[in-house]
Amino acid sequence: MRGDEVIGWLLGSDPAVRWQVERDLVDAPRERWEATRARVSREGMGARLLAHQDADGQWAGGAHFPRGWFETGRPREAEQPWTATGWSLKDLREWGVGAPALGDTAARLAESCRWEYDDLPFWGGEVDVCINAFTLGSGAWLGVDVSALARWFPEHQLADGGWNCEAEEGDSVRSSFHSTLNALRGMLAYERETGDRMLRASRARGEEYLLARKLAYRASTGELVGDFVTTFAYPERHRYSSLTALDHFRDAARSGGRGPDPRMADAVEMVRAARHPDGTWHQEAVLPGRTWFPIDAPEGEPSPWLTLMALRVLRWWSDARFPVDS
């Protein structure tokens, strides 16, 4: 497909994709993409996921896992299901569903939903940085006072500037690319929804952790940190990739964050290299686990979500102006 054909193909996608194409790729007037965004809660994926909500405000009867997941004898290492409340809220928020479409969900969850870890109340978070990051973003989006949870992030930031879900169990003092990016995205969502900049310095440290490693490499050896860096999938759930990291930095720049940094160059080339001759990016490795319904293309087929993300990252990068060494 030519470039205009790819854009046309994307504009024919679900409204959750379409409004972002209109905003980020074709520079449509604000009233146009906002009108498309308003449709996400009424049709397509957004409406389908909202229809699965339980009467008590939850999805699948649980916070991070469906109700009864552990009672059936499933080990913690079994395939993670993606149907429970935290994951569903994360999807709806990232697809652009407006908070009013969820009505009194926040209040219902305050009454009904507890974390599987220590039976803690939902909006207070728990000990896992990724779970807390998703909860921080979703709480701010739904108007919950999650300022106490926001303060958890700088308090648990590791010495190297990032975060690691294993740190709370004492299993690691080194940060994880996955955990760090999830923390950064949750913190950015909190700032954007509330206007509170209390996390900006902490977020800058975390972003520097990734930038110092060029979004891809081990600080100790300079080797690629893992194949996941160049494996692109949507939904990414909790998993890191160079594409998802670049999309975070692009998104942060929209809120006054730093613009493209020369240290992102290798990651940008990884994204360029993944483009297929048809002009799209293909689904590479869908994370296994139960879902309510398919969200994106099957593995090996052109992905609207990945193509949207890649095109807007490359557009952002191509518009950058870097100083030339004298």
SULTA-V718512 format. One line per field, one symbol per residue. phi: phi as a letter, one per 30 degrees, with the letter a starting at -180 (. if undefined). A space follows every 10 residues. Layout:
phi: ???
This chain:
phi: .deddddddd dddeeddedd dddccchdee ddddddddde dcaideddde ddddddjdbh ibdcbdeied ddiddddded dccddeddde dedddjddee dchceedddd dccbdddhhd deddibcddd eddddedddd dciddcddde dddddcdddd jcbbddddci caccdceedd dddddddddd dddcidcdcd dddddddded ddchiabddd cidedldddc ccbbddhcdd addddddddd ddddciddde ceddeddddd dedddcedic ccdcadddkd bdadcbddei cecedddedd dddddedddd bcdcdd
